[in-house]
Amino acid sequence: MNKNISIITLQGPQIVPFLKHLYSLRIEVLQEFPYLYAGNEDYEIQYSKHFSHSENSILVIARDNHVNKIIGAATAIPLEEADDEVRRPFLQKGYNLEDVFFYRESVILHGFRGKGLGKLFFVEREKAALKQNPKLKYITFWTVERTADHPARPRNYKSLSNLWHKQGFQEFSQLRTQFSWPEVDKQNNALNTMVFWIKNLH
Ligand SMILES: CC(C)(COP(=O)(O)OP(=O)(O)OC[C@H]1O[C@@H](n2cnc3c(N)ncnc32)[C@H](O)[C@@H]1OP(=O)(O)O)[C@@H](O)C(=O)NCCC(=O)NCCS
């Protein structure tokens, strides 16, 4: 990896000074397909209300020291502290919430992708989650479901499934929920179907 890039893992109140950077990375990166997020800071503050106040939130940041800029971030939180929409399908399927950690997002600016940072974000979050809870059994994250013929799908779009499989995750298509966010070219917040992926740690 580029020697100018440092990776810093933060937890709980340590994340607070970096929230603005996280918000702007999310707004910039997640506007792309498949999230099509028409982000704004009000939505960010609302979306992060549990994350920003939790003692157990994990934020991994990548900083380009050459230009002193945060160029990527990834987040995680115990499932127990995640939003209702995230917890609900796990409760319905009989999981103990304390066995599970939820990865919210990974966002890396163009120009810094494809250099191994995304994989490192998985490694760093897993290390931090296990340090917090050595008995952890599962890690999960969600992805938005988009139809194959979605009009905004770029012709050369490559799914990230390979990356996720290589990190030890499997798609659990029966674990799904709905979540809304402001979407590019839509008047109101769009309700989207989210599908969960799980890594079994045992
Ligand atoms: C997902 C993301 C964080 C990956 O980060 P990254 O630093 O590029 O990932 P890495 O360099 O560690 O690459 C890991 C593997 O994924 C592949 N990969 C990376 N980005 C990819 C993409 N956009 N599409 C398909 N495959 C991709 C790489 O080729 C690599 O494969 P390999 O192990 O066979 O070499 C980054 O692409 C990103 O910010 N994407 C936009 C936001 C997003 O969709 N986030 C995920 C959901 S929140």
The ligand as an SDF file (V2000), in Angstrom:
LIG
                    3D

 48 50  0  0  0  0  0  0  0  0999 V2000
  -15.9750   -1.0180   -1.9350 C   0  0  0  0  0  0  0  0  0  0  0  0
  -14.6800   -0.2540   -1.7760 C   0  0  0  0  0  0  0  0  0  0  0  0
  -14.6140    0.3190   -0.3690 C   0  0  0  0  0  0  0  0  0  0  0  0
  -13.5160   -1.2520   -2.0120 C   0  0  0  0  0  0  0  0  0  0  0  0
  -12.3310   -0.6050   -1.7350 O   0  0  0  0  0  0  0  0  0  0  0  0
  -10.9690   -0.8720   -2.5240 P   0  0  0  0  0  0  0  0  0  0  0  0
   -9.8620   -0.2190   -1.7530 O   0  0  0  0  0  0  0  0  0  0  0  0
  -11.1140   -0.4940   -3.9310 O   0  0  0  0  0  0  0  0  0  0  0  0
  -10.8330   -2.4410   -2.3940 O   0  0  0  0  0  0  0  0  0  0  0  0
   -9.5160   -3.2820   -2.5160 P   0  0  0  0  0  0  0  0  0  0  0  0
   -8.4450   -2.5300   -3.2380 O   0  0  0  0  0  0  0  0  0  0  0  0
   -9.1820   -3.8070   -1.1650 O   0  0  0  0  0  0  0  0  0  0  0  0
  -10.0150   -4.4170   -3.4910 O   0  0  0  0  0  0  0  0  0  0  0  0
  -10.4800   -5.5970   -3.0410 C   0  0  0  0  0  0  0  0  0  0  0  0
  -10.9970   -6.4270   -4.2060 C   0  0  0  0  0  0  0  0  0  0  0  0
  -12.2400   -5.9040   -4.6620 O   0  0  0  0  0  0  0  0  0  0  0  0
  -12.1790   -5.5800   -6.0380 C   0  0  0  0  0  0  0  0  0  0  0  0
  -12.8660   -4.3020   -6.2030 N   0  0  0  0  0  0  0  0  0  0  0  0
  -12.5510   -3.1230   -5.6600 C   0  0  0  0  0  0  0  0  0  0  0  0
  -13.4440   -2.1790   -6.0480 N   0  0  0  0  0  0  0  0  0  0  0  0
  -14.3020   -2.7880   -6.8780 C   0  0  0  0  0  0  0  0  0  0  0  0
  -15.4290   -2.3340   -7.6000 C   0  0  0  0  0  0  0  0  0  0  0  0
  -15.8400   -1.0580   -7.5790 N   0  0  0  0  0  0  0  0  0  0  0  0
  -16.0990   -3.2340   -8.3210 N   0  0  0  0  0  0  0  0  0  0  0  0
  -15.6980   -4.5150   -8.3560 C   0  0  0  0  0  0  0  0  0  0  0  0
  -14.6370   -5.0110   -7.7060 N   0  0  0  0  0  0  0  0  0  0  0  0
  -13.9460   -4.1510   -6.9700 C   0  0  0  0  0  0  0  0  0  0  0  0
  -10.6950   -5.4400   -6.3480 C   0  0  0  0  0  0  0  0  0  0  0  0
  -10.4420   -5.7610   -7.6940 O   0  0  0  0  0  0  0  0  0  0  0  0
  -10.0730   -6.4470   -5.4000 C   0  0  0  0  0  0  0  0  0  0  0  0
  -10.1470   -7.7440   -5.9450 O   0  0  0  0  0  0  0  0  0  0  0  0
   -8.9360   -8.7800   -5.7920 P   0  0  0  0  0  0  0  0  0  0  0  0
   -8.8810   -9.1380   -4.3240 O   0  0  0  0  0  0  0  0  0  0  0  0
   -9.3710   -9.9090   -6.6450 O   0  0  0  0  0  0  0  0  0  0  0  0
   -7.7360   -8.0490   -6.2420 O   0  0  0  0  0  0  0  0  0  0  0  0
  -14.5610    0.8900   -2.8230 C   0  0  0  0  0  0  0  0  0  0  0  0
  -14.6150    0.3320   -4.0990 O   0  0  0  0  0  0  0  0  0  0  0  0
  -15.6660    1.9280   -2.7060 C   0  0  0  0  0  0  0  0  0  0  0  0
  -15.5360    2.8930   -1.9500 O   0  0  0  0  0  0  0  0  0  0  0  0
  -16.7730    1.7440   -3.4830 N   0  0  0  0  0  0  0  0  0  0  0  0
  -17.9100    2.6580   -3.4810 C   0  0  0  0  0  0  0  0  0  0  0  0
  -18.7300    2.5780   -2.2030 C   0  0  0  0  0  0  0  0  0  0  0  0
  -19.3200    1.2190   -1.9650 C   0  0  0  0  0  0  0  0  0  0  0  0
  -19.9670    0.6170   -2.8180 O   0  0  0  0  0  0  0  0  0  0  0  0
  -19.0960    0.7090   -0.7610 N   0  0  0  0  0  0  0  0  0  0  0  0
  -19.5610   -0.6020   -0.3410 C   0  0  0  0  0  0  0  0  0  0  0  0
  -20.8770   -0.5670    0.2980 C   0  0  0  0  0  0  0  0  0  0  0  0
  -21.0740    0.6450    1.5830 S   0  0  0  0  0  0  0  0  0  0  0  0
  1  2  1  0
  2  3  1  0
  2  4  1  0
  2 36  1  0
  4  5  1  0
  5  6  1  0
  6  7  2  0
  6  8  1  0
  6  9  1  0
  9 10  1  0
 10 11  2  0
 10 12  1  0
 10 13  1  0
 13 14  1  0
 14 15  1  0
 15 16  1  0
 15 30  1  0
 16 17  1  0
 17 18  1  0
 17 28  1  0
 18 19  1  0
 18 27  1  0
 19 20  2  0
 20 21  1  0
 21 22  1  0
 21 27  2  0
 22 23  1  0
 22 24  2  0
 24 25  1  0
 25 26  2  0
 26 27  1  0
 28 29  1  0
 28 30  1  0
 30 31  1  0
 31 32  1  0
 32 33  2  0
 32 34  1  0
 32 35  1  0
 36 37  1  0
 36 38  1  0
 38 39  2  0
 38 40  1  0
 40 41  1  0
 41 42  1  0
 42 43  1  0
 43 44  2  0
 43 45  1  0
 45 46  1  0
 46 47  1  0
 47 48  1  0
M  END
$$$$
